[in-house]
Amino acid sequence: MPDTAGDLLALLRSGRARTRADLVRLTGLSRTAVLARLDALADAGLVAVGDELASTGGRRPLGLHLVAGAGVVLAAAVGRSRSQVAVVDLAGTTLAADSRDHEVGAGPEVVMASVAQRFEALLASPGGAAGPPVLAVGLSLPGPVDTARGSSRDSPVMTGWDGVPLAPFLADLPGVAGAPLVIGNDADVLAAAEQLARPDLAEALVVKASTGLGLGLVVGGRRVPGVLGAAGEIGHVPVPEAAGRRCRCGRDGCLEAVAGGWALVAEREDVAHVRDLVALALAGEERARDALARSARLLGEVLATAVTLLNPAAVVLGGDMAAAYDLYADGVGAALAARGTALATRDLQVLPAAHGDRAGLVGCAALALDHALAPRAVDALLRQRVAGRGAARAAEESSGT
């Protein structure tokens, strides 16, 4: 049974509770206990009373809401060829953001230094909400991650990143000291963004089809990262069409070697990035359209096995190649229908990622917000405030004597 101030805030964030009466009913606490906890949250600036709500009889109740400006979180979606960073308020609204291309092979020292500099600039910008505390940082990386250490884990395409803790690169940012770093795999983070947009989607495969290929799994309404954070590495499944083709991971025969964005770009001399290839396809160039259609077909054939095994409600397509959605979805859908079982594909939906090219940032912000506003974290923050006030009073009394 939820009974702490942090638990009450979680009920307000979820929308299950909107008033004091809702909190009393859902928690079983007395009205006095609920009011005491709400006072602590209000004193910390986290909760405020809003407008009157519709009455169900008697006086119209006053609504309660999370104060979006009580703090911010930072989000960084670090991909193989691009990184996006943002400052986000506690309601999930982006206050300031930046996107730049990079080469992840330059290593964490170069890439994370750029991320830190851009965070500092965004926090100091007019839209960056300089002043509210930074409560957490959410960061995504391609490939498996070590969530405990806050680093990449055995990712063959992340040269120089393996096992390097990333929190120290951000520790000296103004206002960030002490803010926890929450790290996730990029496809898993994409799945987190989908859960925000489609909370009723309990069973889904969320695909990131970009420079590389990854898969986020949503089972029973929960993301499944795998025991070592290595679930969903669909780009490195061997396929016959890639026999003898060297993948960037160092092995031969991976799906990415024939269907990943980097492999499609390598077939041409006139494009530098998969986004350029997608732009050509959207403009009608047949060669580019054929390349994307081939990638979609090959990806769909591998996805068909996962669909047959897991029987999801939907396959969600995100990433740069999914920007040519109609073309890419047609190829994936046709392969799923041809290779999946009739029952598993009968009601299967193929959907576009809800947040488009912002999905990575949205997912990273969700990771940070869920961590920073979890009941345990909120209760710890309130205890720190009480302890801080006690220490300040003791210091005043001591100086007065």
C-alpha positions, 0 to 999 in steps of 0.5 A, spaced: 500 500 500 503 506 498 504 511 504 510 515 503 510 522 500 513 519 494 508 514 493 503 520 493 507 524 488 507 517 483 499 517 484 499 524 481 504 523 476 500 517 473 493 521 473 490 516 478 489 521 483 487 528 482 485 531 488 486 530 496 480 525 496 483 521 491 489 520 495 485 518 501 481 513 497 487 510 493 492 510 499 487 508 505 491 514 509 487 518 513 486 525 511 491 528 516 496 524 514 495 525 506 495 533 508 502 532 512 505 529 506 502 534 501 505 539 505 512 536 505 511 536 497 509 543 496 514 545 501 519 542 496 516 546 490 514 539 487 506 539 488 501 545 487 494 546 488 491 548 481 484 549 478 477 547 481 475 540 478 468 538 476 464 537 482 460 530 484 456 533 489 458 538 494 464 543 494 468 543 487 475 539 489 481 543 488 486 539 483 493 537 485 499 537 480 506 536 479 510 543 478 513 542 472 518 548 473 521 545 480 527 541 477 529 539 470 532 533 467 538 532 462 537 527 456 542 525 451 541 520 445 548 518 443 548 514 436 553 512 432 553 518 427 549 523 431 547 526 438 541 529 440 541 533 447 536 537 451 533 540 457 527 537 459 522 540 465 518 535 470 512 534 465 516 532 460 516 538 456 523 540 452 525 547 454 532 547 449 535 542 445 541 541 440 543 536 435 549 534 431 553 529 427 559 526 430 563 519 429 562 515 435 569 512 433 572 518 436 571 515 443 567 517 449 573 523 451 571 527 444 563 525 444 562 526 451 566 532 452 561 535 446 555 533 450 557 536 456 559 543 453 552 543 449 548 541 456 552 547 459 550 552 453 543 549 453 542 550 461 545 557 460 540 559 454 533 563 455 529 556 454 534 552 458 531 554 465 537 556 468 536 555 476 532 549 477 536 543 480 538 538 475 535 532 478 537 526 473 541 525 466 538 520 461 543 517 456 542 512 451 548 508 447 547 504 441 548 496 443 548 493 450 550 497 456 552 496 463 546 500 467 550 499 474 557 502 471 553 507 467 557 505 461 557 501 454 558 493 455 562 489 450 559 493 444 563 491 437 561 498 434 563 502 440 570 502 439 574 505 445 567 506 449 567 499 453 567 499 460 568 507 460 564 510 466 560 516 463 558 520 469 565 523 470 564 527 463 558 530 466 560 531 473 563 538 473 557 541 469 554 547 473 548 544 477 549 537 475 554 535 481 550 529 484 545 528 479 544 520 477 546 518 470 541 513 468 543 509 462 539 505 456 540 502 450 538 506 444 532 501 442 530 500 449 529 507 450 525 508 443 521 503 446 520 507 453 518 513 448 513 509 445 510 507 452 509 514 453 505 515 447 501 509 447 501 506 454 496 501 452 501 498 448 503 492 452 506 487 447 510 490 442 517 490 438 520 497 437 525 497 431 530 502 430 532 502 423 538 507 422 545 507 421 545 500 425 539 496 427 536 495 434 530 492 437 526 494 443 522 489 447 515 491 450 512 484 454 507 485 459 507 492 459 514 492 461 521 493 457 525 487 457 533 489 456 535 482 457 540 479 463 546 483 460 542 488 457 543 485 450 536 483 448 534 486 441 541 486 438 537 484 431 542 487 427 547 482 428 543 476 427 546 472 421 542 471 415 544 467 408 544 474 404 550 476 408 554 470 407 561 473 406 560 480 408 563 483 413 559 487 419 562 492 423 562 488 429 568 484 426 563 478 424 561 475 417 554 474 415 550 479 420 543 482 418 546 489 418 552 488 413 546 488 408 540 492 411 543 497 416 544 504 414 551 504 414 551 498 409 546 501 404 551 508 404 557 504 403 554 501 396 554 509 394 559 514 393 554 520 392 551 519 399 554 520 406 549 518 411 543 514 411 539 520 412 541 522 405 539 516 402 532 517 405 531 524 402 533 521 395 528 515 396 523 520 398 524 525 392 523 518 388 530 516 386 529 508 384 536 506 386 535 509 393 528 506 394 530 499 392 535 499 397 530 501 403 525 496 400 531 491 400 533 493 407 526 493 410 524 486 407 531 483 410 529 486 416 522 484 416 524 476 415 528 476 421 523 480 425 518 474 423 521 469 427 520 474 433 513 475 432 512 468 431 515 467 438 512 473 442 506 474 438 506 482 439 500 487 438 505 491 434 511 492 430 513 500 431 518 502 426 523 508 428 530 511 426 532 514 420 530 509 415 523 509 418 522 517 415 520 513 409 515 510 413 510 508 407 516 505 403 519 501 409 513 499 412 510 496 406 517 492 405 517 490 413 509 488 413 510 484 406 516 480 409 512 479 416 506 476 412 510 472 408 514 469 414 510 469 420 505 464 422 498 466 420 495 467 427 501 471 430 500 476 424 493 476 423 491 482 427 499 485 428 499 492 427 505 496 423 506 503 426 510 509 425 514 511 432 510 516 435 515 521 436 519 521 430 526 523 430 525 526 437 524 519 440 531 518 442 530 524 446 523 523 449 525 516 451 532 518 455 528 524 458 523 518 460 528 514 463 531 520 467 524 523 470 522 516 472 528 515 476 528 522 479 521 522 481 520 515 483 518 514 490 524 512 493 528 518 490 523 523 492 522 521 499 530 521 499 530 528 497 525 530 502 529 527 507 535 531 505 531 538 505 529 536 512 536 535 514 539 541 511 534 545 514 536 542 521 543 543 520 542 550 518 538 552 524 544 548 528 549 553 525 545 559 526 544 557 534 551 556 534 553 562 531 548 566 536 551 563 542 
